[in-house]
Amino acid sequence: MRIGSADASLTGVSGMVVVSELLTRLGVVAEIDAGVGPIKSRDRGSSAGELLVGMAGAQLAGQDFLVGLDRHRADVAGQALTPVPGLASTTAAGLARRMTTEQQWAGVEAGIAAVQQRMLTLLPAERVETLTASATIDLDTTDVEVYGRKKRGVAYNYLGQRVGRPHVAVWAEVISTLAADLMSGQEDPRSSAAGLLRRAHAGLPAAVRAGQVRMRADAGYFAGELALAAHALGVGFAIGAKRIAKLWRVLSGIPADGWTPAIDMDGAEVAVSPYRPKDWPAGTRLLVRRTKLTPDQISKDPRSRRRRTLHPDQRALPFTDLAGADAIYGYSFILTDLDVSAPEQAIEVEAWYRHRTTIENVFRDAKHGAGLCHLPSGYPEVNRAWMWGALIAASTAGWLHQLTGILGEDGRLYGWGTRHGQAMIATLRHRLICVPARLIRHAKTLTLRLPPGRDGLLPVVLDRVRALPAPG
């Protein structure tokens, strides 16, 4: 067995042609450029849209460091397939440092909003009807640990980790990003949540805003300012409430027959209280969920998360007495202005709110599938561009699912790569993107020769993407 000379016609990421075709059909680079404007005086080299899309393309190909742009660039055959060829790490960092104003980052969100609008126009009428009937905006943050004392724009969080904190709003039904900020580990997301919600709402297509729009957030957003902002926009809200003493006292006013079994959650029941915190919008109600627990489900450690959901009277008991209690319940509180007047409506709202973990899937995909597992630079502007690259990569997976998935007879969208839902980036990379191939140039055409057994999915998805009309 001998190792021969390198063959520049081989590439390990032939599926990048699908990503390039999709982003071209959606006009992602052009829309971001239109929103941001020029970032350098001479019209040469990469633009802002090419910078962010180039980062996203490299991350989809498996590169999770800035130097990965150079590795991606070294793939000669792959550069003919990638959405933004020739982007070097030093060039990318230099361009990102030119994006210093909030107006420029607002232009990125405006560009993504235009892409969302175009994506909606390319979908089948049945899917458009579903997406415009009801939309959900999820808000959340995630901490990204960094290393290096000289990195700016980061701080120590309550766990003692030096982190940056992406603050993101996601369109849950499409699993794509609408708006995002990059904060330090000490910043409270409640201070900017209202503004982020307004920007996210503006980023939804007009037809979607005309329908029902709802917003979900966990107890980290327990503040009347966010609820008032949602109410002013006409957005229904459901915000988790911290387990303060007032809410524990509210439980005593719920009658024993006021509980209704929850949907798809064994041992859980839901009740409604008319309690409304001061300065919250009129019509706000308190939704309470209690879940019956067994002693073996509760940790002896008083700091455990589940133990904190117990009523204070039970939480104060020694563990031996707690194990002998007749009934042990964990409680969760949700403040909402949605219609929960009937038990059937209350359990539907609670089940919908429980699925706010959609945004956590976006974070997991951006971290483990793209490059948001770290922030690579000491410059906040470069880190913000890297964050947006990861979010665009995760959104690309969402757009691909919407535009190439199969609409079933039950009205649900079925992906080609998973049992029911959308494929994660790792699945896309394994089954679609990182497919080795030989690139043949002949008669002014490019031909990909795939290995035996790997030529089934890529042509099918590519044909579906190419069937979409190109932007005018």
N, C-alpha and C positions, 0 to 999 in steps of 0.2 A: 504494500500500500504506500503510495507516494502522494505528497501534497503538491499540486501543480501551482501555476501562477494564478494570481487573483483575476477574477472575471468581473469587469465593471458593469456587465449587463445583468448581473444578478442583484436582486434586492430581497430583503426579508419582510418588507412592508408593502406588498403589492396592493393590499386593500385600502391604502391611502387614496387610491383613485376614487373610491366611493366617497370619502370625506371631502375631497376636492370638488367632485361633481356636486355634492349636496350644498356645500358652502357657496359654490358659484351660482347654483339655482336660486339660493336664498339671497344672494347679493350681500353677504355679511361684510366683506372688506369694504365695498363701496358705501354701504350704509353707515358703518362706523366712521369712515373718512368724512362723509357728509356731515356727521354730527360733531366730530372733533375739530375738523379743519386741519390746515397744514401745521406741522410741528417743527418744521425747519424752513429756512428761507429759500433754499434751492429745491426745485421739483425733481429730485433724483433719489434713488435709494428707496428704502421701505417707508411706508406711511404708518399712521397710527393703527389703521385697520389691519395692515399687513403684519405689524408688530404683534398684536394680540392674537390674530388668527395663526400666525407662525408659531407662537408659543403654544397655542392650543393644539396645533397639529403635531408638534414634537411630543407633547405630553400624551396625546392619544397613541402615538407610536411607542410609548413606554419610557420616554425620557423624563426624569423627575428632578433634574438639576439644570442650571443655566448652561453648563458645559455640554449638556445633552443636545443643545442646539447645534454644537459643532459636530457631535457624533452623527446626528441626523443629516447634517450637511455633507458629511463625508460619504454618504450613501449615494453614489453617482446616479445609479438607475432610479433610486427612490426619489431623487430630486425632481425627476420628470413627472412624478405622480403626486407630490405633496402640494398642499394649497399655496404655500409661500416658500419657494425655493431660495436657497442662498442666504438665509438669515443666520448670522454668526452671533455667538454669545456676547461678545464685546459690543457689537452693533446694537443688539437688542437692549443691553443695559444703557448704552448711551442715548438711544431714542426714548426709552422709558423715563429717563431723568429729565427729558424736555417736557413731560406732561406734568406740569406743576400746579395748574389751576383747577379749581372745582368745576369751572365751566367745561374744561376738556373732558373730565370724567363724567360730567352730566351728558356730554355729547356721546360718550360710549353707551350710556343707558338709552339715549334717544336712538342711536343706531340699532341697538338690540330690539327696541320697541318696533322699529320699522321692519326688522326681520320677522318678529312675531306676527306682525300684520300680514306680511307676504306669506308666511307659513300657513296662516289661516285660509288665505285665498287658494292655496294649492290642495287643500284637503277635500275629500268627498263631502257632499252636501249633508249626509247623515252625521258625519263626525263634526262638521261645523255646527249643526243644530245642537249637538250634545254640549260642545264647548261654549257656545254662546248662551245656553240656557242657564248655566250656573258656573261660576268660577271661584276658586279659592286662592287667597294669598296667604302663604305661610311665612312668618317671621321667626328668625332664630339666629344665634351666634355659635361659633365654634372657636376653640382656642388652638392655635398652631404654635407649638413650642419651637423656639429658636435658640441658637447658641452663639456666643460672641458678645463681649461686653460693649462693643462699639456700635452695635446695631441700633439704629434710631427708629422711633415710632413703635417700640415694644416696651413692655413693662412686666413686672412680676404680678401674677394673679394670686388668688387666695390660697392656691396650693403650693406657692413658692416657685412656680415655673415662669421663666421669662417667655412671654408669648405675644404674638399678634392676634387680633380677634376680628376675623371677618364677620360682618353684620350683613345678612343677606335676606332678601325677599324673593320668594319663588312662586311661580304659577304652578300650583300643585297638580292640576290635571295634565299639563304638558311636561312637567318636571323640567322647567327651564327658568333661568334667572331673570328677574325683572330689574332689580336694583341691588347695589352692594356698596358697603363702605369697609375700610380696613381701619380698625381701632387698635389701641393698645390694650394690654391685659387689665388695666385699671379702670377703663372707661365703662360706665354703666350704659347698656343699650337703651334703657328707657329714655335717656336724654335726647336721642336722635331717632327713636322709633316712629314718632308721628311723621317726621319729614320723610323717612324711608318709606312709610306706607303711602304717603301722597305720591312719591315718585314711582313706586311700584304700580299704583292704581293708574297713573298716567301712562305707564308702559304697556298696559293691556290694550289689545285692539279695541277700536271704538265699538264694534258689534258686541264684544264681550262686556264692556263697561255698561252697555245699554241693558244687559240682562242682570241677573242676581249675582252680586259679588259679595263674598264673605271672607273674613279674615280670622286666622287662628294664631294664637301665641300662648306660650307656656307661662308659668307663674313668675318667670323673670321679668315679665312685662306688666306686672300687676300695678297699673297706674291709670288714673282717670284721664290723663292727657291723651294717651293712645286711643282710649275708648271714645273720647270727644272728637278726635280727628277722624276716626272711622265713621262716627255718626254724621259728621259734617259732609263727608263724601258720599253718604248713602250706602256705606258698606256695613253689612251686619258683622258683628264681632263676637268672638268667644275667647276670653282671656282667662288663663288659669289664675287662681287666687291663692295667695300665701295663707297658710294655716294659722291665722291670727286668733287671739282670744275671742273676738267678736263673732267669728264664724263658728267656733265651737259652741258658743251660746245659742246660735241660731238653730242648731240641731235639735234642741229641746222643743222647738215650736213645730217640728215636723211630726204629724201623727203617725202612729204605727202602721196604718193602712195606706200611707201616702207614698210607699215605695213600689216601683214597678221594675220587673226584671229587665236587665240591660240586654242589648243585642250582641250576640256572638261573644259573650264574656261570662263564663260560668261563675256562679256565686256572686254576681254583681247586681246591684239594684240602683235605681235612679229616682231622685225626688227633686221637687222644685220649691224654693222659698221666695217670698216677695222681697227679701232683703236687697237693698240697693245702697252701696256706699255713697257717702256725701260727694257731690260734684260729679257724679257719673251721669250719663244720659238717662232721661226718662225712659221707662220701659225696660230698664236693666233688671234682670232676675238672676237669682243664684241657683245654679244647677249643682246638685250634690250627688256624688256616686260613692256608694259604700261597697266594699268587697269583703266577703266572709273569708277569714283566714283560719288556718289550723296552727297549733303551736309549733309544729315543725317547720312552718313557713316563716317564722319570725326569729331573727337573730337575737342572741343574748346581748350583743353589743348595743348599748343605747344610742350609738352614733349611726346605726344602720338606717338606710333610706326607708325601708318598709316599716321599721319600728316608729319612725317619725309620723307615719300616716295614722297611727292609732289615736284614739281619743285620749286627751291628757290624763283622765282618770285611770285608764287602763295602762297608759305608758308609765305611770308612776308606780305601778305594782311591781313587786319582785317577780322574776321570771317564773318561779315555781307557782305563785298565785295566778299569774297570767295564764299559765298552761291549764289551770283548773277552771278558768272562766267559762260560763255557759256559751257565750258567743264573742268572737273577736272580729272586729271590723277595721279595715283601713279606709280612710276617707279622702276624697279629692273634691275640690271646689272649683267651679267654673262660673264666671260672670259673663252673661250674654244678653243681647237685646233681640235675639232671634225668637221666633214664636215657639214657646214651650208651654202653651196654655193647656194642652191636653197631654196625658201620659204618653201617647203614641208619638207625638211630636217631640217630647222631651227626650225619649230614648233615641230617637233618630238624630237629634242634635248632639247628644253625648257620643254616639257611635261615630258621627262625622268628626267631631273634635278629637276623638281618640286616634284618628288617622293623621294627625299633624306630624307624625314621624316621617312623612314624605320628605320633608326638608332634611331630616337626619340622613336619609338615603342619599340625598344630593351631596351632603358633606362627606359621607363615607365614600361616594364615588369620586368626588374631587380629590380626596386625600389618598385613597388606595388605588384608584384608577388613573387619576391625573397626577399633578405635582404639588397639590396643596398640603402635602405631608410636612412641608417646611417652607420658610420664607428665605430665599437664597441670598439676599443682598443686604448691605448696610444702609442702603438708600430706600426710604419709604416709597418713593415713586416706582422703583423697580419691583419692590414687593407687591405693590398694588397692581401693577401690570401682570405680574406672575399669577396673582390671585384671579384676576379677570381671565387670564389664559385658561386656568383650571376650570373656572365657572363656564366659560364658553365651550370647553371640551365636554363638560357634563351636560350642557344645554344641547350640544350637537347630538349626543346620544338620545336626548328627548325628541329633538326634531326628526331624527332618523326613524325613531320608533313611530312617531305620528304619521310620517309620510310614506313609510314602507311597510308598516304593520298591516295585519289582516283584520278587517272589521267583521266580526262574527254576526250571526243571525240574532244573538241576544243583545246586540248593541255594544258589546265590549270590544276593546281593541286588543288583539292578540299579536304578540311579537313573534318573529320568526326564530328567535334564539332562545326563548325561555318557555316555560310551561304556560304561564298566563301573562305576566306583566312585561315590563320593559327590561331589556338586557342591560346589565351593568357594563361599565367600560372594560373591565377585565374580560368579560365574556366577548364583547365586541373585538377586543384585541386578539383573543385566542382564536375565534372562529372566523373573523372577517378581515381585520387589519393586518396582523402579523402572519400573512401567508407568503411564503417564499415563491419567487417567480423569476423568470428570465424575460427581460425587456428586449424585444426585437424591433429594430428600425428598418423598414423596407418600404420602398415606393412612397415615401413621405407619410407613412402611417406608423403607429406604434402598436405592437401586439404583445400581450402578456401571455407567456406560456407557464401555466400553473402545473404543479406536481400532480401525479395521479392520486385520486381520492380527495383532492382539495379544490376541485373545480366545480363544486355544486352550488354553494351559497353565494360566493362573490359575484358570479355573472347574473344571478337572479336579482340580488339587491341592486347591483349597478344598473340593470335594465329598468328597474322600478324608479330609480333616481333619475335616469336619463329620460324617462317618459314625462317628467315634470317640465313645464315650460321654462325657458330661460328668462331672466329679467329683461324688461324692455330697455 
